[in-house]
Amino acid sequence: MNGGVTSRFSNGIAVHGDGSIVSNGTVKANQSAVKLDGNGTISVTGSVSADSVAIDGGDGNQSVYVNASVSAPLAVRLGNGNDTLEIGSDSSIQGAIKLGGGDDIVQIDDHAVVQNTVEGGETDEVNGDSLIIGNGAICREDGQAVANAQGINTLDPNSGTVAYLGQTYTWAEFEHIPAAATCKTASAISTMGASIALILARRTPSTVCRAEA
C-alpha cells in the first residue's frame, strides 16, 4: 500500500483470514487501522493511527515488522498464536502493546521509541514469551556499553523498566529477556572493509568501534 488510506468508520486495511499486509503510506481509522485475522505477515514503514487499535492481529501465527510512527490507545494488539513483533530503530510507538496467548517474541531495536508498556500475555504458553532489547554492535573496549548490554540479562522478565541507549522501556508478563547487542573489537571491525563498516555506522552510530589505522 502506497499513499494514504483514511477510514472514518471502520478498518483502514483489513485481511480477513490468512495473508500479508505491507503498508508504507499513511493509514488512519476509527477502529483498526491495519488488521490481519489469520496467519501471515504485517510490515508497516509509514504512519499508522487509530481511535482504537493501530495494528490489530487476530488469532494465528503472525510476524509483524514496524518501523514507523504509530499512535492509538492500543498501538499493537496480537491475538492467540506464536507471534513475533520487531520494532525498528526509526519507530515511535505511542500506545499500549499487547500480545495474546502463545509463545511470543518481541524485538526492540536500538533507539526505538516505545512510550507505553509492552505486555507479553500469560496464556497458552509452552516455552514462554521473550523480550529482546537492543540489536546493534558494541565495542568490547567500551566498558559502560558492555555493562549496559550485559545488564539486560539480569532484568526481571515478569515486569520492569530499563533505560537503554537513551530510551526507556517498560514491560510485563514475559518469561525471558536476552540482550541482542553483540560485542566486537576495534580490530575485528577494521577488517570488515569500508563498505560494511559504513553500513554498521549508519545503523548504530553510537555503538560501533572506531578502529585505529
N, C-alpha and C positions, 0 to 999 in steps of 0.2 A: 504494500500500500504506500503510494507516494502522495504528497499533497496533504489535504486536511479532510477530516470527517467530523461532522458535528451532528449529534443525535439529541434532540431535545426531549425525547420521550422514553427511549429505552437504551439499547446497546449500540455502541459505535461500530465495532467489528465483532461478529459472533460466528463461531463454528459449532454447530450442534452435532456432536459426535467426534470421532477421531479426525485429526487433521493438523495443519500447520498454519500459523499466522506470522507474517513478517510485516512490521509497521515501522516506517522511518519518516512519518509525517507527524501531523498534529491531530490528536483524537480527543474529542470532548463528548461526554454523555451524561445523562441524568442518572442512569443506573450503572451498568458495567460498560466501561469504555472498550476494553479488549476482553473477549470471553471465549474460552475453549472448554467444551463439556466432556471431552473424552481424552484418549491417549494422544500425545503429539508434542509439538514444539511451539513456543512463542518467542519471538525475537522483537524487541522494542528498542529503537535507537532514536526516536524523535521526542515528542512531548505527549503525555497522556494525563488527562484529568477527568474526574467524575464526581458527582454528588454522592455516590455510594461506594463503588469499587472500581478502581482504575484497571487492574489486571486481575481477571477472575478465572480461575481454573476449577472445573468441576472434578468429579471422581475420575481417576485414571492416572497412568504414569506420565508425567509431563516434565519436559525440560524447558526451562524459561531463562532467557538471557535479557537483561535490562541494562542499557547504557544510555539513560535518558532522564528527562525531568518528569517525575511522576507525582501527582498530587490528588489525594482523595482521603476521606475518613479511613478507608481500607485501601492502602496503596497496592498491596498484593494479597490475594487470598487463593490458596490452592487447596483442593479437596483431598479426599482419601486416595492413597496411592503412593508409590515411591517416587517422589518428585525431586528435581534439582533446580535450584534457583541461583544464578550468578548475577551479582550486582556489580556492573562495570565501574571502572575508576572515574568516569565522567558523569556518573549518576548523581542526581539529587532527589532523594525519596522523602516525601512528606506524607505521612500516614502510616498506620499500623501494617505490619507484615505478619500474616497468619498462615501457617501450613497445617494441613489436616492430618488424618491418620496415615500410618505407614512410616517407612524409613526414609527420611528426607535429608537432603544436603543443601546447605546454604553457603555460598562462597561470597564474601565481601572483599572486592578487590581494593588495592591500596588507594587511599584518598577518597573513596566513595562517601557521599554524604547520606546518612541514614538517620533521620531525626527521631523516629519512634521505635518502640520495642519490636524486636523480631521474635516471634513465638513459634517454636517447633511443633507443638502438639504432643499429645501423650497417648494416643490410642493406636491399636493395630500395629505395634512395633515388634520387630524381631531383633535387629541389631541396634536400633535407636537412631535418633537424629544427630546430625553433625553440623556444627557451625565452624566455618573456616574463615579466619580473619587474616587478610594480607596475602599477596601473591607475588611480590617483587623480589629482586635480588638485593641483598645487603652485603656490606663488606665485613669480612671476619675481623679486619682491623678496627672497625667502628664498634667499640665495646658497648656503648649505650644502645645502639641499634640491635646488636645481637642479644643483649639482655632483654630488650623490649619484646623481640620475637620469641625468645625462649620463655618469657613470662606468660605468653598466651597459653602455653600448655598447662600452666598451673591454675588457670581460672576455673571457677565452678560452672560447669555447663548447665546446671539447672536454672540458674539466674545470676545476673550480674551486669556490671558496666565496666568498660575499659576505654581508656584514651589511647589511640594508636595512630601515629603519623598525622597528628593534628586533628583527628576526628574522634568523636565519642560514640561508642556503640553499646546498646542495651539489649539484652536477650532474656528469654525464659523458655523452659521446657525443652532443653537439649540434653543429650547424653554424652556428647563428645565435642571438644574444642581443640583441634590440632592447629598449629601455626603452619601456614603455607609458604612463608618467606624462606628463600634459600640463601645460604651464605656462600660468598665467593671471595677469593683472594684477588688482590690487585693484579698479580702476575697472571692468574687464570683469565681474567677479563681482557688483559692486554693481548693475549694470544688468540682471541676470538676473531680479530680482524676489524677493520674500521667500520664496515657496514653493520655488522652485528652489534658492535659497541654503540653505534649511533641509535639503533633500534632500542636497545636497553635504556639508553639515556633518555629517549623520548618517553618511554613507558614509565620509568621510575627515576626521575631526575634527582631526587634527594637520597637515593639509596644505592647508587652504582659507584663502585670504587673508582678513584682517579689513579690510574696506573702511571708510574713514573716511566719516562722514556729511557 
